[in-house]
Amino acid sequence: MNTAQLDRMHSGKGFIAALDQSGGSTPKALAQYGVLESSFTNEEEMYTLVHEMRTRIIKSPAFDSKYILGAILFENTMDRKIDGEWTADYLWDKKHIVPFLKVDKGLADLANGVQLMKPISNLDQLLDRAVERNVFGTKMRSVIKEANATGIQEVVAQQFEVGKQIFAKGLIPIIEPEVDIYSADKEKSEEILKEEIQKQLGLLDKDVKVMLKLSIPTLNDFYKELMSDPHVVRVVALSGGYGQEEANEKLSQNHGLIASFSRALSEGLAVTQSDDVFDTKIAKTIEDIYKASIT
């Protein structure tokens, strides 16, 4: 494990850029950027186009370690290069930004008010490649739709079980049990979720470290106790469908919680923009998310 990266993630100022849209969400991400599905005819062409989009974001002067601590990549992005360097190496060597990898394979069907992760059949091999590519940590997502205690317990138990496997490979897992922001009982779900996370943290061996990626809570500073747990490197927030302005406003009310935004980060960017317009737009976005993350 890279101790310089660990120290940066634990105490650095800034946020995490989520550039990890995978197969199912990639067409939506490209469409938001102005690249329609008619622009590609197969998966390889689609991934080439999204890599070009991510490369443009990463190479922008605004994508700077002054504001950004880390970046989450999709597997296909990890296996591609920027200016002749593997993407993770480029992020750290050229930008001093810590690379993460999304490892989950999507969501299972809804049961007990939640969506567990689908089985990750090749996880060991994927983690070995991540280590070879100098990735620091991983991210995996589940979704909580209802305040169902059984379902939430299953989600958290699954996340921590896989998280321990990831940590054993020398990587820091980002555990992401997302609470649907449109849930009718979101606040109750968050209460159950925090209790289950605290239980699982209490069961970890002394040296195990994790990160937590959570929906911005209904009650401000609700996850403050999790931030001080010795097992927790950092607690970060997903935008979860909030627009950029609303996500920043809600985030700024939660002290110590930093952003790990995807849609809110790329909002307003377009393939047709000149480099000057593109860089000006993303610079404003990054600065706004940064300000909301350092409260």
C-alpha positions in Angstrom: 0.0 0.0 0.0 1.3 3.5 -0.9 1.6 5.3 2.4 1.8 8.7 0.7 -1.5 8.0 -1.0 -3.0 6.8 2.3 -1.9 10.0 4.1 -3.3 12.1 1.3 -6.7 10.3 1.4 -6.9 10.5 5.2 -6.0 14.1 5.7 -5.8 16.0 2.4 -8.2 18.8 1.4 -10.3 18.1 -1.7 -12.7 15.6 -3.1 -12.9 12.4 -5.2 -13.8 12.6 -8.9 -16.0 9.6 -9.9 -15.1 8.7 -13.5 -16.4 5.1 -13.3 -19.5 4.8 -15.4 -19.5 1.2 -16.6 -21.4 -0.7 -19.4 -24.9 0.2 -18.5 -24.4 3.8 -17.6 -21.8 4.7 -20.2 -24.3 5.6 -22.9 -26.0 8.0 -20.5 -22.7 9.6 -19.6 -21.8 10.0 -23.2 -25.3 11.5 -24.0 -24.9 14.0 -21.2 -21.6 15.0 -22.9 -23.3 15.3 -26.3 -22.2 12.0 -27.8 -25.3 10.2 -29.0 -25.6 6.4 -29.3 -25.6 6.8 -33.1 -21.9 7.8 -32.8 -20.8 4.2 -32.0 -21.8 0.8 -33.3 -20.3 -1.5 -30.7 -18.9 -1.6 -27.2 -15.3 -1.1 -28.1 -16.2 2.2 -30.0 -18.3 3.3 -27.0 -15.5 2.7 -24.6 -13.0 4.5 -26.8 -15.3 7.5 -26.9 -15.8 7.6 -23.1 -12.0 7.2 -22.6 -11.5 10.2 -24.8 -14.0 12.1 -22.6 -12.3 11.0 -19.4 -8.9 11.8 -20.9 -10.1 15.3 -21.7 -11.3 15.8 -18.1 -8.2 14.4 -16.5 -5.8 16.4 -18.7 -7.6 19.6 -18.1 -5.5 22.1 -16.1 -8.5 22.4 -13.8 -8.2 18.7 -12.9 -5.6 19.5 -10.3 -4.5 18.0 -7.0 -5.1 21.3 -5.3 -8.8 20.4 -5.5 -9.0 16.7 -6.2 -7.7 14.0 -3.9 -8.6 10.9 -5.9 -10.4 9.6 -9.0 -12.4 6.4 -9.4 -12.0 4.6 -12.7 -13.9 1.9 -14.5 -11.9 -1.3 -15.4 -11.8 -0.5 -19.1 -10.3 2.9 -18.2 -7.7 1.3 -15.9 -6.6 -0.8 -18.9 -6.2 2.1 -21.2 -3.4 4.8 -21.4 -3.1 8.5 -21.3 -0.1 9.9 -23.2 1.5 6.5 -23.1 1.0 5.8 -19.4 -1.6 3.6 -17.8 -4.4 5.8 -16.5 -3.7 5.1 -12.8 0.0 5.9 -13.3 -0.8 9.1 -15.2 -3.2 10.2 -12.4 -0.5 9.8 -9.6 2.7 10.6 -11.5 1.5 13.6 -13.5 -1.4 14.9 -11.3 -0.7 13.6 -7.8 -4.3 12.3 -7.7 -5.0 8.9 -6.0 -6.4 6.2 -8.4 -9.3 4.0 -7.4 -11.1 1.2 -9.3 -14.8 0.3 -9.5 -15.0 -3.5 -9.0 -18.7 -4.3 -8.7 -20.5 -5.9 -11.6 -23.8 -4.2 -11.1 -26.9 -4.7 -8.9 -29.0 -7.8 -8.2 -32.8 -7.6 -8.4 -34.7 -5.8 -5.6 -35.4 -7.9 -2.5 -36.1 -6.9 1.1 -36.1 -3.3 -0.1 -32.5 -3.4 -1.3 -30.3 -4.3 -4.2 -27.3 -6.3 -3.3 -24.2 -6.5 -5.5 -24.2 -9.2 -8.1 -21.5 -11.8 -7.5 -18.0 -10.6 -8.6 -16.8 -13.9 -10.0 -13.3 -12.7 -11.1 -12.6 -10.4 -8.1 -9.2 -11.9 -7.2 -7.9 -11.6 -10.7 -9.2 -8.1 -11.0 -7.6 -7.0 -7.7 -4.3 -8.5 -8.8 -4.5 -6.5 -12.0 -5.4 -3.4 -10.0 -2.3 -3.9 -7.8 -0.1 -4.3 -11.0 -1.6 -1.1 -12.4 -0.7 0.8 -9.1 -4.3 1.4 -8.1 -4.7 2.5 -4.4 -8.3 1.4 -3.7 -11.6 0.1 -5.0 -15.3 1.1 -5.0 -18.4 -1.1 -5.0 -22.0 0.0 -4.9 -25.3 -1.4 -3.4 -28.6 0.4 -3.2 -31.1 0.8 -0.4 -34.6 1.6 -1.5 -36.6 1.1 1.7 -36.0 1.1 5.5 -36.0 -2.7 5.7 -33.7 -3.8 8.5 -33.1 -7.2 7.1 -32.2 -5.9 3.7 -29.9 -3.2 5.0 -28.2 -5.7 7.2 -27.6 -7.9 4.2 -26.2 -5.0 2.1 -23.7 -3.9 4.8 -22.6 -7.5 5.6 -22.0 -8.2 1.9 -20.1 -4.9 1.5 -17.8 -5.6 4.4 -17.2 -9.2 3.5 -16.0 -8.2 0.1 -14.2 -5.2 1.6 -12.0 -7.5 3.8 -11.1 -9.5 0.7 -10.0 -6.3 -1.0 -8.0 -5.1 1.9 -6.2 -8.4 2.1 -4.8 -7.6 -1.4 -3.3 -4.4 -0.1 -6.1 -2.1 -1.5 -8.4 0.2 0.4 -12.1 -0.6 -0.3 -14.6 2.2 -0.7 -17.8 0.7 0.8 -20.8 2.3 -0.9 -24.3 1.3 0.4 -26.2 4.1 -1.4 -29.6 5.2 0.1 -31.9 6.2 -2.7 -32.5 9.9 -2.3 -36.1 9.5 -3.5 -36.9 6.9 -0.8 -40.0 7.7 1.2 -38.3 6.6 4.4 -34.7 7.8 3.6 -34.0 9.1 7.1 -35.1 5.8 8.7 -32.9 3.9 6.2 -30.0 6.0 7.2 -30.5 5.3 10.9 -30.5 1.6 10.3 -27.5 1.9 7.9 -25.3 3.8 10.4 -26.1 1.2 13.1 -25.1 -1.7 10.8 -22.0 0.0 9.6 -20.9 0.6 13.2 -21.5 -3.0 14.0 -19.3 -4.2 11.1 -16.6 -1.7 11.9 -16.5 -3.1 15.4 -15.8 -6.6 14.0 -12.8 -5.6 11.9 -9.3 -6.6 12.8 -7.3 -3.7 14.3 -5.3 -3.0 11.1 -8.1 -3.0 8.6 -8.9 0.3 6.9 -11.9 1.2 4.8 -13.6 4.2 3.2 -17.3 4.9 3.2 -19.2 6.4 0.3 -22.7 7.4 1.4 -25.7 9.4 0.2 -25.8 12.9 1.7 -27.8 12.4 4.9 -31.2 13.9 5.7 -29.9 15.1 9.0 -26.8 17.3 8.8 -23.6 15.8 10.3 -25.4 12.5 10.8 -22.3 10.5 9.9 -19.9 12.4 12.1 -19.2 9.5 14.4 -18.2 7.3 11.5 -15.5 9.8 10.5 -13.7 9.4 13.8 -13.7 5.6 13.7 -10.0 4.4 13.6 -10.9 1.9 10.8 -12.3 4.7 8.5 -9.8 6.5 6.2 -12.5 9.0 4.9 -16.2 9.3 4.5 -17.3 10.6 1.1 -20.6 11.5 -0.4 -22.3 10.6 -3.7 -24.5 13.1 -5.5 -27.1 10.4 -6.0 -29.1 12.2 -8.6 -29.1 15.7 -7.1 -28.1 18.4 -9.5 -24.7 20.0 -9.0 -25.9 23.1 -7.2 -28.2 21.2 -4.8 -25.6 18.5 -4.1 -23.0 21.2 -3.2 -25.5 23.0 -1.0 -26.4 19.8 0.9 -22.8 18.7 1.1 -21.7 22.0 2.6 -24.0 21.5 5.5 -22.1 18.3 6.5 -18.8 19.1 8.1 -16.0 16.7 7.2 -18.0 15.0 4.5 -16.3 15.3 1.1 -17.7 14.8 -2.4 -17.3 11.8 -4.7 -19.5 13.1 -7.5 -20.0 11.7 -11.0 -23.0 13.2 -12.7 -22.6 16.5 -10.8 -19.0 16.7 -11.8 -19.6 16.4 -15.6 -22.7 18.4 -15.6 -22.5 21.1 -18.4 -19.6 19.6 -20.2 -19.9 19.0 -23.9 -17.9 17.4 -26.7 -18.5 20.4 -28.9 -17.0 22.9 -26.5 -13.7 24.5 -27.3 -10.9 23.6 -24.9 -11.1 27.1 -23.4 -14.8 26.8 -22.8 -14.5 23.3 -21.5 -11.6 24.1 -19.1 -13.4 27.2 -17.8 -16.6 25.2 -17.2 -14.9 22.3 -15.4 -12.8 24.7 -13.4 -15.8 26.4 -12.0 -17.5 23.0 -11.3 -14.4 21.7 -9.5 -13.9 24.8 -7.4 -17.6 24.7 -6.3 -17.4 21.1 -5.3 -14.1 21.7 -3.5 -15.6 24.6 -1.5 -18.5 22.4 -0.5 -16.1 19.6 0.5 -13.9 21.6 2.9 -16.6 22.8 5.3 
